[in-house]
Amino acid sequence: MNIRERLEQEEKELLSPYASFSSESKGRLVPEEECDIRPVFQRDRDRILHSKSFRRLKDKTQVFLTPEGDHYRTRLTHTLEVSQNARTIAKALRLNEDLVEAIALGHDLGHTPFGHAGERALNEICPLGFEHNEQSLRTVDVLEKEGVGLNLTFETRDGILNHQTSSMPSTLEGKIVRLSDKIAYMHHDMDDAVRGGILKEGDLPKSIGELLGYTARERLDRFIHDIITYSKDKNEIGMSPEIMQGMKDLRAFMFEHVYNNPVAKSEEGKAEALVKTLYQYYMEHFDAVPEEIRKLTEKGDPKERLVCDYISAMTDRFAIAKYEEIYIPKCWHG
């Protein structure tokens, strides 16, 4: 028995009967030889962690566009917080931590520069539409490793695709990440809004504060404990009706005071215009798109999708630099 087989056996002995077992994975898009050390979901996690798209998350907006300050969240720190919340819940429920971590680390790989402003821009201007969860799956399936993809398991891919509110993953581990994503962004976006002077902790309505807590730490603790208590020994991941409603109320509060706040979002119109302008430019100058993306036309991918592939992969700084390179005149030195 090699190390991987021993770890798979330990999963059967230690994990909940509702867990996703590595040895029972539905497999990869392209069958490949098993590793003698790592179970399949651990390999998924490692492939995502070492990918270029994961590294680019450090320079992509979470809520505040290119903020001046060292402590505001980026798309990378958001991803790490989702992962940590999800692993805490999975460990308590005896579910598969490797699968949870792989899904969490990969769920936002397809996110655009400038956060949801960039996503809205591409969705509006591209006739094929654009959704970051679908792009995250396309990133791991098609775009990584110069068009080869990461060849992840069905379970990881399913969790990445279905992490948004409008859909539901097929595994309990995916459902943990889906909830952890919401908990993480409400937790850290409130923290960043307070840091940025958009909100004060005292602005939170009393009804929400008394139920969920008046500090970020209290709210995070309440959410995680509630999920664990509600989901323990069940083939289900959820929250108590009271806390679920509290989360919806907090989300509505955040949309009113942060996500749609004209001060916090004052630069988003510029960001959307920049992304749309880049899209139009690369549609007209397709030869300026990197060859590794352009060659996907040989597989039948439409030009519109490939332009979205290129732009959505950009970091905030790279997108701004490309715009300046194309449209901002430079001084002539003679």
C-alpha positions as CSV (number, residue, x, y, z in Angstrom):
1,M,0.0,0.0,0.0
2,N,1.5,3.4,-1.0
3,I,1.0,6.7,0.8
4,R,-2.0,7.8,-1.3
5,E,-3.8,4.5,-0.7
6,R,-3.2,4.8,3.0
7,L,-4.6,8.4,3.1
8,E,-7.6,7.2,1.1
9,Q,-8.2,4.5,3.7
10,E,-7.9,6.9,6.5
11,E,-10.6,9.1,4.9
12,K,-12.9,6.1,5.0
13,E,-12.2,5.6,8.7
14,L,-12.3,9.2,9.9
15,L,-14.6,11.2,7.7
16,S,-18.4,11.5,7.8
17,P,-20.3,9.0,5.6
18,Y,-21.6,12.2,3.8
19,A,-18.1,13.3,2.8
20,S,-16.7,13.2,-0.7
21,F,-14.0,10.4,-0.6
22,S,-11.0,10.8,-2.8
23,S,-11.0,7.2,-3.9
24,E,-14.6,7.6,-5.1
25,S,-14.1,10.7,-7.3
26,K,-15.9,10.8,-10.6
27,G,-12.6,11.4,-12.2
28,R,-10.9,14.0,-14.5
29,L,-11.8,15.2,-18.0
30,V,-8.7,13.3,-19.2
31,P,-7.8,10.1,-17.3
32,E,-4.3,10.1,-15.9
33,E,-2.1,8.0,-13.7
34,E,-2.7,8.4,-9.9
35,C,0.0,10.0,-7.7
36,D,1.6,7.6,-5.2
37,I,1.6,10.3,-2.5
38,R,-1.4,12.7,-2.9
39,P,-5.1,11.8,-3.2
40,V,-6.9,13.4,-6.2
41,F,-8.4,16.5,-4.4
42,Q,-5.0,17.3,-2.8
43,R,-3.5,17.3,-6.3
44,D,-6.3,19.6,-7.5
45,R,-5.5,22.0,-4.7
46,D,-1.8,22.0,-5.5
47,R,-2.4,22.6,-9.2
48,I,-4.6,25.6,-8.5
49,L,-2.1,27.0,-5.9
50,H,0.8,26.8,-8.4
51,S,-1.2,28.3,-11.4
52,K,-0.6,31.7,-12.9
53,S,-4.3,32.7,-12.5
54,F,-4.0,32.2,-8.8
55,R,-1.0,34.4,-8.5
56,R,-2.8,37.2,-10.5
57,L,-5.5,37.4,-7.8
58,K,-3.1,39.5,-5.6
59,D,-3.6,42.5,-8.0
60,K,-7.3,42.2,-8.6
61,T,-9.9,44.3,-6.9
62,Q,-12.2,42.9,-4.2
63,V,-14.4,46.0,-3.4
64,F,-12.3,49.1,-3.4
65,L,-10.6,49.8,-6.7
66,T,-6.8,49.9,-6.3
67,P,-7.0,51.3,-2.8
68,E,-4.1,53.3,-1.2
69,G,-3.3,51.3,1.9
70,D,-1.7,48.0,2.8
71,H,-4.6,46.4,4.6
72,Y,-7.5,46.5,2.2
73,R,-8.5,43.1,0.8
74,T,-7.7,42.0,-2.7
75,R,-9.3,39.1,-4.6
76,L,-6.4,36.9,-3.3
77,T,-6.9,37.7,0.4
78,H,-10.7,37.2,-0.1
79,T,-9.9,33.7,-1.6
80,L,-7.7,32.8,1.3
81,E,-10.3,33.9,3.8
82,V,-13.0,31.8,2.0
83,S,-10.6,28.9,2.2
84,Q,-9.9,29.2,5.9
85,N,-13.6,29.6,6.8
86,A,-14.5,26.6,4.7
87,R,-11.8,24.4,6.1
88,T,-12.8,25.3,9.7
89,I,-16.4,24.2,8.9
90,A,-15.3,21.1,7.0
91,K,-13.0,19.9,9.7
92,A,-15.8,20.3,12.3
93,L,-18.2,18.3,10.2
94,R,-15.6,15.7,9.3
95,L,-15.9,16.4,5.6
96,N,-13.1,16.5,3.0
97,E,-10.8,19.4,3.7
98,D,-8.7,18.9,0.6
99,L,-11.7,19.2,-1.7
100,V,-13.0,22.2,0.2
101,E,-9.7,23.9,-0.1
102,A,-9.3,23.2,-3.8
103,I,-12.8,24.6,-4.6
104,A,-12.2,27.7,-2.4
105,L,-8.8,28.5,-3.9
106,G,-10.2,28.1,-7.5
107,H,-13.6,29.7,-7.2
108,D,-12.6,33.2,-8.3
109,L,-9.8,32.4,-10.8
110,G,-11.9,33.8,-13.6
111,H,-12.7,37.1,-12.0
112,T,-12.1,40.3,-14.0
113,P,-9.9,43.3,-13.1
114,F,-11.8,45.9,-11.1
115,G,-14.1,43.3,-9.4
116,H,-17.7,43.2,-10.3
117,A,-17.4,46.4,-12.3
118,G,-15.2,44.6,-14.8
119,E,-17.6,41.6,-14.8
120,R,-20.6,43.9,-15.6
121,A,-18.7,45.6,-18.4
122,L,-17.8,42.4,-20.2
123,N,-21.3,40.9,-19.6
124,E,-22.8,44.0,-21.2
125,I,-20.5,44.4,-24.2
126,C,-19.9,40.8,-25.1
127,P,-22.8,39.3,-27.0
128,L,-22.0,35.9,-25.5
129,G,-22.3,37.2,-22.0
130,F,-19.8,36.9,-19.2
131,E,-20.1,35.3,-15.7
132,H,-17.0,35.0,-13.5
133,N,-18.0,31.5,-12.2
134,E,-18.2,30.2,-15.7
135,Q,-14.9,31.9,-16.5
136,S,-13.3,30.4,-13.5
137,L,-14.2,26.9,-14.8
138,R,-13.0,27.8,-18.3
139,T,-9.7,29.1,-16.7
140,V,-8.9,25.7,-15.1
141,D,-10.3,23.6,-18.0
142,V,-8.9,25.5,-21.0
143,L,-6.8,28.5,-20.4
144,E,-4.2,27.4,-17.8
145,K,-0.9,25.9,-18.9
146,E,-1.1,27.6,-22.3
147,G,-4.4,25.9,-23.4
148,V,-3.9,22.5,-21.8
149,G,-5.8,23.2,-18.6
150,L,-5.3,21.8,-15.1
151,N,-7.4,18.7,-15.7
152,L,-9.1,18.9,-12.3
153,T,-11.6,16.4,-10.9
154,F,-15.4,16.6,-11.5
155,E,-16.0,17.5,-7.8
156,T,-13.6,20.5,-7.8
157,R,-14.9,21.7,-11.1
158,D,-18.5,21.4,-10.0
159,G,-17.8,23.4,-6.8
160,I,-16.0,26.2,-8.7
161,L,-18.9,26.5,-11.3
162,N,-21.7,26.5,-8.7
163,H,-20.4,28.7,-5.9
164,Q,-22.8,31.6,-6.6
165,T,-26.2,32.0,-5.0
166,S,-28.1,31.1,-8.2
167,S,-26.7,27.6,-8.3
168,M,-26.0,24.7,-6.0
169,P,-22.9,22.3,-5.9
170,S,-23.4,18.6,-5.9
171,T,-21.1,17.9,-2.9
172,L,-21.4,19.0,0.7
173,E,-17.8,20.4,0.4
174,G,-18.9,22.6,-2.5
175,K,-21.9,23.8,-0.5
176,I,-19.6,24.8,2.4
177,V,-17.5,27.0,0.0
178,R,-20.7,28.5,-1.4
179,L,-21.7,29.7,2.0
180,S,-18.2,30.6,3.1
181,D,-17.8,32.9,0.1
182,K,-20.8,34.9,1.2
183,I,-19.7,35.0,4.9
184,A,-16.2,36.0,3.9
185,Y,-17.1,38.9,1.7
186,M,-19.6,40.4,4.1
187,H,-17.2,40.0,6.9
188,H,-14.2,41.6,5.2
189,D,-16.1,44.1,3.1
190,M,-17.6,45.6,6.3
191,D,-14.1,45.7,7.8
192,D,-12.7,47.5,4.8
193,A,-15.7,49.9,4.7
194,V,-15.0,50.8,8.3
195,R,-11.3,51.2,7.6
196,G,-12.1,53.4,4.6
197,G,-14.5,55.7,6.5
198,I,-17.5,54.6,4.5
199,L,-19.2,53.0,7.6
200,K,-18.9,52.9,11.4
201,E,-19.6,49.8,13.4
202,G,-22.3,51.8,15.1
203,D,-24.2,52.2,11.8
204,L,-25.3,48.6,11.8
205,P,-29.0,48.3,12.7
206,K,-29.7,47.1,16.2
207,S,-31.8,44.2,14.9
208,I,-28.8,42.8,13.0
209,G,-26.2,43.6,15.7
210,E,-28.2,41.9,18.5
211,L,-28.6,38.8,16.3
212,L,-25.2,38.5,14.6
213,G,-22.9,40.6,16.7
214,Y,-21.6,44.2,16.6
215,T,-18.1,43.4,15.5
216,A,-16.7,41.6,12.5
217,R,-15.2,38.9,14.8
218,E,-18.5,38.3,16.6
219,R,-20.4,38.0,13.3
220,L,-17.9,35.6,11.7
221,D,-18.0,33.4,14.9
222,R,-21.8,33.4,14.9
223,F,-22.1,32.4,11.2
224,I,-19.5,29.6,11.4
225,H,-20.9,28.1,14.6
226,D,-24.4,28.2,13.2
227,I,-23.5,26.4,10.0
228,I,-21.7,23.7,12.0
229,T,-24.5,23.3,14.5
230,Y,-27.2,23.2,11.9
231,S,-25.4,20.8,9.5
232,K,-23.8,18.4,12.0
233,D,-24.6,14.7,11.2
234,K,-26.8,15.7,8.2
235,N,-26.5,15.2,4.5
236,E,-27.0,18.9,4.1
237,I,-25.2,22.2,4.6
238,G,-27.2,25.1,5.8
239,M,-28.0,27.7,8.5
240,S,-30.8,28.1,11.0
241,P,-33.7,30.1,9.6
242,E,-33.0,33.0,12.1
243,I,-29.3,33.3,11.2
244,M,-30.0,32.9,7.4
245,Q,-32.5,35.8,7.6
246,G,-29.9,37.8,9.5
247,M,-27.3,37.2,6.8
248,K,-29.8,38.3,4.2
249,D,-30.5,41.5,6.2
250,L,-26.8,42.2,6.6
251,R,-26.3,41.7,2.8
252,A,-29.1,44.1,2.1
253,F,-27.5,46.6,4.5
254,M,-24.1,46.2,2.7
255,F,-25.6,46.7,-0.7
256,E,-27.3,49.9,0.4
257,H,-24.4,51.4,2.3
258,V,-21.3,49.9,0.6
259,Y,-21.8,48.1,-2.7
260,N,-24.0,50.9,-4.1
261,N,-22.3,53.7,-2.1
262,P,-21.5,56.6,-4.5
263,V,-18.4,57.5,-2.6
264,A,-17.0,53.9,-2.4
265,K,-17.9,53.3,-6.1
266,S,-17.1,56.6,-7.6
267,E,-14.4,55.2,-9.9
268,E,-16.4,52.2,-11.1
269,G,-17.9,54.0,-14.1
270,K,-14.3,54.7,-15.3
271,A,-13.3,51.1,-14.8
272,E,-16.3,49.8,-16.8
273,A,-15.6,52.2,-19.6
274,L,-11.9,51.1,-19.6
275,V,-12.8,47.4,-19.8
276,K,-15.4,48.0,-22.6
277,T,-12.8,50.1,-24.6
278,L,-10.2,47.4,-24.3
279,Y,-12.8,44.8,-25.5
280,Q,-13.6,46.9,-28.6
281,Y,-9.9,47.5,-29.3
282,Y,-9.0,43.8,-29.1
283,M,-12.0,42.8,-31.2
284,E,-10.7,45.2,-33.9
285,H,-7.0,44.3,-33.3
286,F,-7.3,40.6,-32.6
287,D,-3.6,40.0,-33.5
288,A,-2.7,42.0,-30.4
289,V,-4.2,39.2,-28.2
290,P,-1.4,36.7,-27.1
291,E,-0.9,33.8,-29.4
292,E,-1.6,31.2,-26.8
293,I,-5.2,32.6,-26.6
294,R,-5.6,33.3,-30.3
295,K,-4.7,29.7,-31.2
296,L,-7.9,28.5,-29.4
297,T,-9.7,29.6,-32.6
298,E,-8.4,26.4,-34.0
299,K,-10.7,24.6,-31.5
300,G,-13.7,26.6,-32.7
301,D,-13.8,29.2,-29.9
302,P,-15.3,32.5,-31.1
303,K,-13.2,35.6,-31.1
304,E,-15.6,37.3,-28.6
305,R,-14.9,34.6,-26.0
306,L,-11.1,34.8,-26.5
307,V,-11.1,38.6,-26.1
308,C,-13.0,38.1,-22.8
309,D,-10.4,35.4,-21.9
310,Y,-7.6,37.9,-22.3
311,I,-9.2,40.9,-20.6
312,S,-10.6,38.9,-17.6
313,A,-7.2,37.5,-16.9
314,M,-5.7,40.9,-16.5
315,T,-4.9,42.4,-13.2
316,D,-6.1,46.0,-12.4
317,R,-2.6,47.4,-13.0
318,F,-2.1,45.5,-16.3
319,A,-5.4,46.6,-17.6
320,I,-4.6,50.3,-16.8
321,A,-1.2,49.9,-18.3
322,K,-2.6,48.4,-21.6
323,Y,-5.1,51.2,-21.8
324,E,-2.4,53.8,-21.4
325,E,-0.2,52.1,-23.9
326,I,-3.0,52.1,-26.5
327,Y,-4.7,55.4,-25.9
328,I,-2.6,57.8,-23.9
329,P,-0.1,59.7,-26.1
330,K,3.5,59.7,-25.0
331,C,5.9,62.6,-25.0
332,W,8.2,62.8,-28.0
333,H,11.8,63.0,-27.0
334,G,13.4,63.6,-30.4
